[in-house]
């Protein structure tokens, strides 16, 4: 398995100029498969593509959240 540091994901999200704060957690889908979900507040509406691109320059693919709320 891969080592996932939720705090590192939060830290990288909060480096985005438009993100005020974030919390990242691991949730489970209906078949008990884990996925990463990031909750955040921002100064403007951000697209999933924008967030994935931003994090993709800083984190490995397996640490990029599946969902952003």
Gaussian input, Z-matrix of N, CA and C with variables (Angstrom, degrees):
# hf/3-21g

backbone

0 1
 N
 C     1     B1
 C     2     B2     1     A1
 N     3     B3     2     A2     1     D1
 C     4     B4     3     A3     2     D2
 C     5     B5     4     A4     3     D3
 N     6     B6     5     A5     4     D4
 C     7     B7     6     A6     5     D5
 C     8     B8     7     A7     6     D6
 N     9     B9     8     A8     7     D7
 C    10    B10     9     A9     8     D8
 C    11    B11    10    A10     9     D9
 N    12    B12    11    A11    10    D10
 C    13    B13    12    A12    11    D11
 C    14    B14    13    A13    12    D12
 N    15    B15    14    A14    13    D13
 C    16    B16    15    A15    14    D14
 C    17    B17    16    A16    15    D15
 N    18    B18    17    A17    16    D16
 C    19    B19    18    A18    17    D17
 C    20    B20    19    A19    18    D18
 N    21    B21    20    A20    19    D19
 C    22    B22    21    A21    20    D20
 C    23    B23    22    A22    21    D21
 N    24    B24    23    A23    22    D22
 C    25    B25    24    A24    23    D23
 C    26    B26    25    A25    24    D24
 N    27    B27    26    A26    25    D25
 C    28    B28    27    A27    26    D26
 C    29    B29    28    A28    27    D27
 N    30    B30    29    A29    28    D28
 C    31    B31    30    A30    29    D29
 C    32    B32    31    A31    30    D30
 N    33    B33    32    A32    31    D31
 C    34    B34    33    A33    32    D32
 C    35    B35    34    A34    33    D33
 N    36    B36    35    A35    34    D34
 C    37    B37    36    A36    35    D35
 C    38    B38    37    A37    36    D36
 N    39    B39    38    A38    37    D37
 C    40    B40    39    A39    38    D38
 C    41    B41    40    A40    39    D39
 N    42    B42    41    A41    40    D40
 C    43    B43    42    A42    41    D41
 C    44    B44    43    A43    42    D42
 N    45    B45    44    A44    43    D43
 C    46    B46    45    A45    44    D44
 C    47    B47    46    A46    45    D45
 N    48    B48    47    A47    46    D46
 C    49    B49    48    A48    47    D47
 C    50    B50    49    A49    48    D48
 N    51    B51    50    A50    49    D49
 C    52    B52    51    A51    50    D50
 C    53    B53    52    A52    51    D51
 N    54    B54    53    A53    52    D52
 C    55    B55    54    A54    53    D53
 C    56    B56    55    A55    54    D54
 N    57    B57    56    A56    55    D55
 C    58    B58    57    A57    56    D56
 C    59    B59    58    A58    57    D57
 N    60    B60    59    A59    58    D58
 C    61    B61    60    A60    59    D59
 C    62    B62    61    A61    60    D60
 N    63    B63    62    A62    61    D61
 C    64    B64    63    A63    62    D62
 C    65    B65    64    A64    63    D63
 N    66    B66    65    A65    64    D64
 C    67    B67    66    A66    65    D65
 C    68    B68    67    A67    66    D66
 N    69    B69    68    A68    67    D67
 C    70    B70    69    A69    68    D68
 C    71    B71    70    A70    69    D69
 N    72    B72    71    A71    70    D70
 C    73    B73    72    A72    71    D71
 C    74    B74    73    A73    72    D72
 N    75    B75    74    A74    73    D73
 C    76    B76    75    A75    74    D74
 C    77    B77    76    A76    75    D75
 N    78    B78    77    A77    76    D76
 C    79    B79    78    A78    77    D77
 C    80    B80    79    A79    78    D78
 N    81    B81    80    A80    79    D79
 C    82    B82    81    A81    80    D80
 C    83    B83    82    A82    81    D81
 N    84    B84    83    A83    82    D82
 C    85    B85    84    A84    83    D83
 C    86    B86    85    A85    84    D84
 N    87    B87    86    A86    85    D85
 C    88    B88    87    A87    86    D86
 C    89    B89    88    A88    87    D87
 N    90    B90    89    A89    88    D88
 C    91    B91    90    A90    89    D89
 C    92    B92    91    A91    90    D90
 N    93    B93    92    A92    91    D91
 C    94    B94    93    A93    92    D92
 C    95    B95    94    A94    93    D93
 N    96    B96    95    A95    94    D94
 C    97    B97    96    A96    95    D95
 C    98    B98    97    A97    96    D96
 N    99    B99    98    A98    97    D97
 C   100   B100    99    A99    98    D98
 C   101   B101   100   A100    99    D99
 N   102   B102   101   A101   100   D100
 C   103   B103   102   A102   101   D101
 C   104   B104   103   A103   102   D102
 N   105   B105   104   A104   103   D103
 C   106   B106   105   A105   104   D104
 C   107   B107   106   A106   105   D105
 N   108   B108   107   A107   106   D106
 C   109   B109   108   A108   107   D107
 C   110   B110   109   A109   108   D108
 N   111   B111   110   A110   109   D109
 C   112   B112   111   A111   110   D110
 C   113   B113   112   A112   111   D111
 N   114   B114   113   A113   112   D112
 C   115   B115   114   A114   113   D113
 C   116   B116   115   A115   114   D114
 N   117   B117   116   A116   115   D115
 C   118   B118   117   A117   116   D116
 C   119   B119   118   A118   117   D117
 N   120   B120   119   A119   118   D118
 C   121   B121   120   A120   119   D119
 C   122   B122   121   A121   120   D120
 N   123   B123   122   A122   121   D121
 C   124   B124   123   A123   122   D122
 C   125   B125   124   A124   123   D123
 N   126   B126   125   A125   124   D124
 C   127   B127   126   A126   125   D125
 C   128   B128   127   A127   126   D126
 N   129   B129   128   A128   127   D127
 C   130   B130   129   A129   128   D128
 C   131   B131   130   A130   129   D129
 N   132   B132   131   A131   130   D130
 C   133   B133   132   A132   131   D131
 C   134   B134   133   A133   132   D132
 N   135   B135   134   A134   133   D133
 C   136   B136   135   A135   134   D134
 C   137   B137   136   A136   135   D135
 N   138   B138   137   A137   136   D136
 C   139   B139   138   A138   137   D137
 C   140   B140   139   A139   138   D138
 N   141   B141   140   A140   139   D139
 C   142   B142   141   A141   140   D140
 C   143   B143   142   A142   141   D141
 N   144   B144   143   A143   142   D142
 C   145   B145   144   A144   143   D143
 C   146   B146   145   A145   144   D144
 N   147   B147   146   A146   145   D145
 C   148   B148   147   A147   146   D146
 C   149   B149   148   A148   147   D147
 N   150   B150   149   A149   148   D148
 C   151   B151   150   A150   149   D149
 C   152   B152   151   A151   150   D150
 N   153   B153   152   A152   151   D151
 C   154   B154   153   A153   152   D152
 C   155   B155   154   A154   153   D153
 N   156   B156   155   A155   154   D154
 C   157   B157   156   A156   155   D155
 C   158   B158   157   A157   156   D156
 N   159   B159   158   A158   157   D157
 C   160   B160   159   A159   158   D158
 C   161   B161   160   A160   159   D159
 N   162   B162   161   A161   160   D160
 C   163   B163   162   A162   161   D161
 C   164   B164   163   A163   162   D162
 N   165   B165   164   A164   163   D163
 C   166   B166   165   A165   164   D164
 C   167   B167   166   A166   165   D165
 N   168   B168   167   A167   166   D166
 C   169   B169   168   A168   167   D167
 C   170   B170   169   A169   168   D168
 N   171   B171   170   A170   169   D169
 C   172   B172   171   A171   170   D170
 C   173   B173   172   A172   171   D171
 N   174   B174   173   A173   172   D172
 C   175   B175   174   A174   173   D173
 C   176   B176   175   A175   174   D174
 N   177   B177   176   A176   175   D175
 C   178   B178   177   A177   176   D176
 C   179   B179   178   A178   177   D177
 N   180   B180   179   A179   178   D178
 C   181   B181   180   A180   179   D179
 C   182   B182   181   A181   180   D180
 N   183   B183   182   A182   181   D181
 C   184   B184   183   A183   182   D182
 C   185   B185   184   A184   183   D183
 N   186   B186   185   A185   184   D184
 C   187   B187   186   A186   185   D185
 C   188   B188   187   A187   186   D186
 N   189   B189   188   A188   187   D187
 C   190   B190   189   A189   188   D188
 C   191   B191   190   A190   189   D189
 N   192   B192   191   A191   190   D190
 C   193   B193   192   A192   191   D191
 C   194   B194   193   A193   192   D192
 N   195   B195   194   A194   193   D193
 C   196   B196   195   A195   194   D194
 C   197   B197   196   A196   195   D195
 N   198   B198   197   A197   196   D196
 C   199   B199   198   A198   197   D197
 C   200   B200   199   A199   198   D198
 N   201   B201   200   A200   199   D199
 C   202   B202   201   A201   200   D200
 C   203   B203   202   A202   201   D201
 N   204   B204   203   A203   202   D202
 C   205   B205   204   A204   203   D203
 C   206   B206   205   A205   204   D204

   B1=1.4276
   B2=1.5214
   B3=1.2892
   B4=1.4504
   B5=1.5280
   B6=1.3174
   B7=1.4633
   B8=1.5274
   B9=1.3210
   B10=1.4604
   B11=1.5238
   B12=1.3253
   B13=1.4607
   B14=1.5317
   B15=1.3217
   B16=1.4615
   B17=1.5272
   B18=1.3203
   B19=1.4576
   B20=1.5246
   B21=1.3263
   B22=1.4707
   B23=1.5268
   B24=1.3261
   B25=1.4628
   B26=1.5277
   B27=1.3329
   B28=1.4682
   B29=1.5241
   B30=1.3161
   B31=1.4574
   B32=1.5277
   B33=1.3138
   B34=1.4641
   B35=1.5282
   B36=1.3260
   B37=1.4600
   B38=1.5265
   B39=1.3228
   B40=1.4597
   B41=1.5282
   B42=1.3249
   B43=1.4693
   B44=1.5276
   B45=1.3316
   B46=1.4690
   B47=1.5284
   B48=1.3177
   B49=1.4688
   B50=1.5246
   B51=1.3245
   B52=1.4605
   B53=1.5272
   B54=1.3248
   B55=1.4637
   B56=1.5240
   B57=1.3179
   B58=1.4614
   B59=1.5235
   B60=1.3309
   B61=1.4562
   B62=1.5179
   B63=1.3248
   B64=1.4612
   B65=1.5214
   B66=1.3153
   B67=1.4631
   B68=1.5237
   B69=1.3081
   B70=1.4617
   B71=1.5185
   B72=1.3148
   B73=1.4585
   B74=1.5245
   B75=1.3152
   B76=1.4608
   B77=1.5176
   B78=1.3134
   B79=1.4726
   B80=1.5239
   B81=1.3114
   B82=1.4678
   B83=1.5102
   B84=1.3412
   B85=1.4590
   B86=1.5283
   B87=1.3170
   B88=1.4544
   B89=1.5097
   B90=1.3306
   B91=1.4650
   B92=1.5297
   B93=1.3389
   B94=1.4677
   B95=1.5261
   B96=1.3357
   B97=1.4638
   B98=1.5231
   B99=1.3348
   B100=1.4712
   B101=1.5244
   B102=1.3213
   B103=1.4628
   B104=1.5263
   B105=1.3319
   B106=1.4605
   B107=1.5194
   B108=1.3310
   B109=1.4573
   B110=1.5337
   B111=1.3323
   B112=1.4678
   B113=1.5165
   B114=1.3130
   B115=1.4589
   B116=1.5281
   B117=1.3221
   B118=1.4564
   B119=1.5125
   B120=1.3193
   B121=1.4602
   B122=1.5225
   B123=1.3359
   B124=1.4702
   B125=1.5189
   B126=1.3182
   B127=1.4592
   B128=1.5189
   B129=1.3407
   B130=1.4612
   B131=1.5201
   B132=1.3115
   B133=1.4513
   B134=1.5201
   B135=1.3215
   B136=1.4577
   B137=1.5207
   B138=1.3209
   B139=1.4604
   B140=1.5208
   B141=1.3230
   B142=1.4564
   B143=1.5257
   B144=1.3185
   B145=1.4654
   B146=1.5299
   B147=1.3204
   B148=1.4640
   B149=1.5260
   B150=1.3229
   B151=1.4576
   B152=1.5266
   B153=1.3257
   B154=1.4678
   B155=1.5237
   B156=1.3176
   B157=1.4611
   B158=1.5297
   B159=1.3244
   B160=1.4639
   B161=1.5277
   B162=1.3308
   B163=1.4600
   B164=1.5235
   B165=1.3272
   B166=1.4624
   B167=1.5128
   B168=1.3277
   B169=1.4626
   B170=1.5183
   B171=1.3461
   B172=1.4515
   B173=1.5304
   B174=1.3332
   B175=1.4663
   B176=1.5210
   B177=1.3379
   B178=1.4671
   B179=1.5353
   B180=1.3118
   B181=1.4718
   B182=1.5247
   B183=1.3310
   B184=1.4602
   B185=1.5301
   B186=1.3454
   B187=1.4688
   B188=1.5242
   B189=1.3217
   B190=1.4668
   B191=1.5258
   B192=1.3258
   B193=1.4732
   B194=1.5328
   B195=1.3132
   B196=1.4582
   B197=1.5172
   B198=1.3465
   B199=1.4673
   B200=1.5278
   B201=1.3172
   B202=1.4692
   B203=1.5234
   B204=1.3276
   B205=1.4622
   B206=1.5180
   A1=111.22
   A2=113.94
   A3=121.63
   A4=110.22
   A5=115.78
   A6=121.07
   A7=107.92
   A8=116.12
   A9=121.28
   A10=108.00
   A11=115.35
   A12=121.92
   A13=108.44
   A14=116.62
   A15=120.74
   A16=110.81
   A17=117.36
   A18=121.40
   A19=112.26
   A20=116.72
   A21=120.29
   A22=110.62
   A23=117.27
   A24=120.62
   A25=109.27
   A26=116.71
   A27=120.83
   A28=110.54
   A29=116.62
   A30=121.68
   A31=111.56
   A32=116.69
   A33=120.18
   A34=110.98
   A35=118.32
   A36=120.69
   A37=110.88
   A38=116.68
   A39=120.52
   A40=112.73
   A41=117.72
   A42=121.08
   A43=111.70
   A44=116.56
   A45=120.98
   A46=107.65
   A47=117.15
   A48=121.73
   A49=113.54
   A50=118.11
   A51=121.08
   A52=114.35
   A53=118.22
   A54=120.71
   A55=109.32
   A56=115.66
   A57=122.07
   A58=112.12
   A59=116.67
   A60=121.61
   A61=109.46
   A62=116.03
   A63=119.46
   A64=110.45
   A65=114.16
   A66=122.64
   A67=105.58
   A68=115.84
   A69=121.15
   A70=107.85
   A71=116.16
   A72=121.23
   A73=109.79
   A74=115.14
   A75=121.38
   A76=107.02
   A77=115.59
   A78=122.06
   A79=107.62
   A80=117.23
   A81=121.52
   A82=109.35
   A83=115.60
   A84=119.64
   A85=109.28
   A86=117.55
   A87=122.43
   A88=114.36
   A89=116.44
   A90=120.61
   A91=111.67
   A92=115.39
   A93=123.35
   A94=114.20
   A95=116.53
   A96=120.75
   A97=107.82
   A98=117.67
   A99=120.27
   A100=112.94
   A101=115.67
   A102=122.25
   A103=108.12
   A104=115.56
   A105=121.40
   A106=108.86
   A107=115.63
   A108=121.89
   A109=108.64
   A110=115.87
   A111=121.44
   A112=109.71
   A113=116.22
   A114=123.28
   A115=106.76
   A116=117.28
   A117=118.64
   A118=111.81
   A119=114.62
   A120=121.17
   A121=106.10
   A122=114.89
   A123=118.60
   A124=110.57
   A125=114.85
   A126=122.01
   A127=111.95
   A128=115.96
   A129=121.05
   A130=108.76
   A131=116.76
   A132=120.22
   A133=109.56
   A134=115.94
   A135=122.46
   A136=109.16
   A137=117.01
   A138=119.87
   A139=109.90
   A140=115.47
   A141=120.97
   A142=109.55
   A143=116.69
   A144=120.50
   A145=111.01
   A146=116.44
   A147=121.18
   A148=110.82
   A149=117.07
   A150=121.26
   A151=111.56
   A152=116.96
   A153=120.03
   A154=111.46
   A155=117.06
   A156=120.17
   A157=110.38
   A158=116.68
   A159=121.54
   A160=110.68
   A161=116.64
   A162=120.39
   A163=112.09
   A164=117.04
   A165=121.17
   A166=112.92
   A167=116.75
   A168=120.73
   A169=112.57
   A170=116.87
   A171=120.83
   A172=114.62
   A173=116.68
   A174=121.36
   A175=110.99
   A176=117.46
   A177=119.51
   A178=110.19
   A179=116.18
   A180=121.63
   A181=113.09
   A182=117.96
   A183=120.13
   A184=112.90
   A185=117.78
   A186=120.34
   A187=113.05
   A188=117.67
   A189=120.58
   A190=108.54
   A191=117.73
   A192=120.36
   A193=112.99
   A194=114.50
   A195=121.13
   A196=110.58
   A197=116.60
   A198=122.14
   A199=110.26
   A200=114.37
   A201=122.16
   A202=108.11
   A203=117.18
   A204=122.79
   A205=108.60
   D1=167.57
   D2=179.29
   D3=-97.68
   D4=146.80
   D5=174.87
   D6=-85.53
   D7=122.69
   D8=-179.14
   D9=-117.02
   D10=123.59
   D11=178.14
   D12=-104.95
   D13=102.10
   D14=-177.95
   D15=-61.17
   D16=-37.70
   D17=178.66
   D18=-62.66
   D19=-34.18
   D20=178.12
   D21=-68.28
   D22=-38.44
   D23=177.38
   D24=-64.31
   D25=-45.56
   D26=177.88
   D27=-58.75
   D28=-45.58
   D29=-178.93
   D30=-60.13
   D31=-42.95
   D32=179.83
   D33=-68.66
   D34=-40.26
   D35=177.17
   D36=-59.82
   D37=-41.97
   D38=-176.49
   D39=-72.59
   D40=-8.87
   D41=173.40
   D42=-79.39
   D43=-14.43
   D44=176.36
   D45=-68.08
   D46=133.15
   D47=-176.21
   D48=-58.01
   D49=-28.21
   D50=-174.47
   D51=-99.08
   D52=0.23
   D53=-179.26
   D54=-101.13
   D55=127.07
   D56=179.90
   D57=-84.08
   D58=-49.74
   D59=-178.83
   D60=-155.17
   D61=159.78
   D62=-179.01
   D63=-150.82
   D64=155.65
   D65=171.77
   D66=-136.95
   D67=133.30
   D68=-179.76
   D69=-119.64
   D70=135.63
   D71=-178.16
   D72=-140.14
   D73=163.76
   D74=174.05
   D75=-103.41
   D76=127.52
   D77=178.84
   D78=-117.16
   D79=175.21
   D80=176.60
   D81=-126.74
   D82=141.14
   D83=177.40
   D84=-82.12
   D85=-172.97
   D86=-177.01
   D87=-63.64
   D88=-17.46
   D89=179.48
   D90=-107.73
   D91=21.41
   D92=177.57
   D93=62.27
   D94=26.58
   D95=175.37
   D96=-92.31
   D97=129.88
   D98=-178.25
   D99=-75.20
   D100=148.92
   D101=172.81
   D102=-147.79
   D103=158.43
   D104=-178.82
   D105=-95.48
   D106=133.72
   D107=178.78
   D108=-128.44
   D109=130.30
   D110=179.26
   D111=-109.77
   D112=128.25
   D113=174.64
   D114=-108.27
   D115=136.06
   D116=-177.72
   D117=-153.44
   D118=160.87
   D119=169.25
   D120=-114.33
   D121=143.97
   D122=-176.90
   D123=-141.85
   D124=163.92
   D125=-179.34
   D126=-78.03
   D127=-20.95
   D128=179.15
   D129=-149.81
   D130=167.93
   D131=177.85
   D132=-72.38
   D133=129.35
   D134=-179.97
   D135=-113.13
   D136=141.65
   D137=178.11
   D138=-84.40
   D139=155.68
   D140=177.00
   D141=-60.85
   D142=-40.44
   D143=179.57
   D144=-60.82
   D145=-43.23
   D146=179.13
   D147=-61.93
   D148=-43.90
   D149=-179.65
   D150=-67.09
   D151=-42.84
   D152=178.94
   D153=-65.16
   D154=-38.99
   D155=177.80
   D156=-65.64
   D157=-44.07
   D158=179.10
   D159=-58.81
   D160=-49.39
   D161=-179.06
   D162=-71.63
   D163=-30.55
   D164=-179.07
   D165=-62.75
   D166=-23.81
   D167=177.25
   D168=-81.76
   D169=-8.15
   D170=-173.42
   D171=-125.11
   D172=-24.31
   D173=-174.08
   D174=-128.35
   D175=155.83
   D176=173.18
   D177=-67.20
   D178=155.35
   D179=-177.02
   D180=-53.41
   D181=-39.58
   D182=-175.84
   D183=-68.85
   D184=-12.18
   D185=178.73
   D186=-99.87
   D187=1.86
   D188=177.86
   D189=-82.89
   D190=125.26
   D191=-177.17
   D192=-57.39
   D193=146.20
   D194=175.94
   D195=-76.55
   D196=-30.07
   D197=-178.06
   D198=-133.90
   D199=144.44
   D200=174.88
   D201=-124.72
   D202=129.04
   D203=-177.83
   D204=-124.22

